[in-house]
Amino acid sequence: MDSKLVLKVNKFIHEQCIDGTPHDIGWNVVKLIEAETQVKLLCQPAVIGNWVAVSERLPEIPKDVPSYSQHVKVIACWGNKSENVAQMDYCRRIVRGKEVYRFEWMGKISPWVVDYWMEFPKPPNYL
């Protein structure tokens, strides 16, 4: 727990004391810590390392690529578990006459709602 949060919790506990005795503050402290954690998550920058928030920017697909190749490989993550990461394609498709953009996994629409993505790394140059 970071020092600012500890100070806030200690101040909160002190404010909840009557005659120096804490009264039923356990639940309130838990709620304060949960709220602080949520605020930190909401205030994270859109780009975390090489990860980009889907809410801020989507991958770019060059307009000049052939129709059979209108996708870009990315690494995508969803949810809040570290194992929720997969290689996906971000694709431009024509569906019922409309241009749509979507994440695809194993050639089908992604079953997960992607939260963050990063460019797929380029392989090293072998001589």
C-alpha positions in Angstrom: 0.0 0.0 0.0 1.5 3.4 -0.9 2.2 6.0 1.8 -0.5 8.5 0.6 -3.1 5.8 1.0 -1.9 4.8 4.4 -2.1 8.5 5.5 -5.6 8.8 4.2 -6.7 5.6 6.0 -5.1 6.7 9.2 -6.8 10.1 8.9 -10.1 8.4 8.2 -9.7 6.1 11.2 -8.9 9.1 13.4 -12.0 10.9 12.2 -14.1 7.9 13.0 -12.9 7.7 16.6 -15.1 8.9 19.5 -13.1 9.7 22.6 -10.0 8.1 20.9 -11.9 4.7 20.4 -12.6 3.5 16.9 -16.3 2.5 16.4 -17.2 0.0 13.7 -14.8 1.4 11.1 -13.5 -1.9 9.5 -16.1 -1.9 6.8 -15.6 1.8 6.0 -11.8 1.4 5.8 -12.3 -1.5 3.3 -14.6 0.7 1.2 -12.2 3.6 1.4 -9.3 1.3 0.1 -11.6 -0.1 -2.7 -12.6 3.5 -3.8 -8.9 4.6 -3.8 -8.0 1.6 -5.9 -10.8 2.4 -8.4 -9.7 6.0 -8.7 -6.1 4.9 -9.4 -7.4 2.5 -12.2 -9.5 5.3 -13.7 -6.7 7.8 -13.7 -4.1 5.6 -15.4 -2.8 7.0 -18.6 -4.3 5.7 -21.8 -0.9 4.2 -22.8 0.7 1.9 -20.2 4.1 1.0 -21.4 3.3 -0.2 -24.9 -0.3 -1.0 -24.1 -2.9 1.3 -25.6 -6.5 1.6 -24.2 -9.1 0.8 -26.8 -11.2 3.7 -25.4 -8.4 6.1 -26.5 -7.2 4.7 -29.9 -7.6 1.6 -32.1 -5.0 0.0 -34.3 -4.5 1.6 -37.7 -5.1 -0.5 -40.9 -3.4 1.0 -44.0 -6.1 1.9 -46.6 -3.8 0.8 -49.5 -3.7 -2.9 -48.6 -5.4 -5.5 -50.7 -8.9 -6.5 -49.6 -7.8 -10.0 -48.6 -5.2 -8.5 -46.2 -7.1 -5.8 -44.4 -5.9 -6.6 -40.9 -3.1 -5.9 -38.5 -1.7 -8.3 -35.9 -1.9 -7.1 -32.3 -1.5 -8.5 -28.8 -4.8 -7.8 -26.9 -5.8 -8.1 -23.3 -9.2 -8.0 -21.6 -10.5 -8.3 -18.0 -8.3 -8.1 -15.0 -6.3 -11.3 -15.1 -2.8 -11.4 -16.3 -3.5 -14.6 -18.4 -6.2 -12.8 -20.4 -3.7 -12.0 -23.3 -3.8 -13.3 -26.8 -2.6 -12.6 -30.3 -5.5 -11.2 -32.4 -6.1 -9.5 -35.7 -7.7 -6.1 -35.8 -9.7 -6.3 -39.1 -11.6 -4.1 -41.6 -14.4 -6.1 -43.1 -17.4 -5.5 -45.3 -20.5 -6.9 -43.5 -23.9 -6.6 -45.2 -22.5 -3.7 -47.3 -21.1 -1.8 -44.4 -17.5 -1.3 -43.4 -16.8 -2.7 -39.9 -13.7 -2.8 -37.7 -13.3 -5.6 -35.1 -10.9 -7.8 -33.2 -10.8 -11.4 -34.5 -9.3 -14.4 -32.8 -8.6 -17.6 -34.7 -10.4 -16.2 -37.7 -13.6 -15.4 -35.9 -15.0 -12.4 -34.0 -13.3 -12.2 -30.7 -15.4 -13.7 -27.9 -13.9 -11.2 -25.5 -14.2 -7.4 -25.2 -10.7 -6.1 -25.6 -9.6 -3.4 -23.2 -6.0 -2.8 -24.3 -3.8 -3.7 -27.3 -0.3 -3.3 -28.4 1.4 -3.7 -31.7 2.7 -7.1 -32.5 6.5 -7.1 -32.2 8.6 -7.4 -35.3 10.7 -10.6 -35.4 14.5 -10.1 -35.1 16.4 -9.9 -38.4 18.2 -13.2 -39.0 21.1 -13.0 -41.4 
